[in-house]
Amino acid sequence: MKISFDLDNVIFNMEPIYQKAFDGTGLSYYKPKFWNVRDCYPEQVANNLIKLFGDDMLYQMKVIDEELPYIINKVLSMKGFDTSFVTERLKKQPLKTHNQLLRNGIICSREQVYDEYPPKIEVLKKIKSELHFDDSPNVVEDCLRNGVDVIMISNDDTLYNHHLRSKVEHYNSLKTALMKTRIYTK
């Protein structure tokens, strides 16, 4: 089975970037309520955030859950699974993305990493992903429209995707999703 994972807010914790976007603005930090940063943040914060999305800080983000590298490595080593990592970052830097995975203990090959710019659905179709894990409402909707099975990572902090919960299988974390779907068992 070909499975694929989004990175940001699924494997990597993006909270430090969102918080840093508020630095120097005099505004108090709050979590995004909408997917488009220009819809949910004042202009100065949105501009800071977009700049940070293109900054090397993005490639320094750590895993959301310290158990994830172990779990993902277990999935990577299982027979019957062909696993890819697919992200849509402003700068297409697959080598930096691959190194970020390695630094965080996720042992994958460079060929398993797709650091592309939208639309992600084209990459998912190209690699023939049979099951994709993502938090982006746009990607989830694209998957639903294009026949790519998708599981949405949706927790209390991902207000931007709550409107899709009734349309798609969702879990509060990748760890939970992998356990509930029996892809990973202890």
VENLINLIN-V161211 format. One record per pair of residues at least 24 apart in sequence whose C-alpha atoms are under 6 Angstrom apart, sorted by sequence separation. I is the first residue (numbers start at 0). J is the second residue. D is the distance in whole Angstrom. If there is no record, write none. Layout:
i=<I | I>
j=<J | J>
d=<D | D>
//
This chain:
i=<20 | 91 | 136 | 20 | 87 | 20 | 83 | 84 | 85 | 86 | 87 | 88 | 87 | 87 | 72 | 53 | 68 | 53 | 68 | 58 | 11 | 12 | 11 | 12 | 11 | 12 | 10 | 11 | 10 | 0 | 1 | 3 | 0 | 1 | 2 | 3 | 4 | 5 | 6 | 1 | 3 | 4 | 5 | 34 | 2 | 32 | 33 | 1 | 2 | 4 | 32 | 1 | 2 | 3 | 4 | 5 | 2>
j=<44 | 115 | 160 | 47 | 114 | 48 | 111 | 112 | 113 | 114 | 115 | 116 | 116 | 117 | 105 | 89 | 104 | 90 | 105 | 99 | 60 | 61 | 61 | 62 | 62 | 63 | 62 | 63 | 63 | 79 | 80 | 82 | 80 | 81 | 82 | 83 | 84 | 85 | 86 | 82 | 84 | 85 | 86 | 159 | 128 | 158 | 159 | 128 | 129 | 131 | 159 | 129 | 130 | 131 | 132 | 133 | 131>
d=<5 | 6 | 5 | 5 | 6 | 5 | 5 | 5 | 5 | 5 | 5 | 6 | 5 | 6 | 6 | 6 | 5 | 6 | 5 | 6 | 6 | 6 | 5 | 6 | 4 | 5 | 5 | 5 | 6 | 6 | 6 | 6 | 5 | 5 | 5 | 5 | 5 | 5 | 6 | 6 | 5 | 6 | 5 | 5 | 5 | 5 | 4 | 5 | 6 | 6 | 5 | 5 | 5 | 5 | 5 | 5 | 6>
//
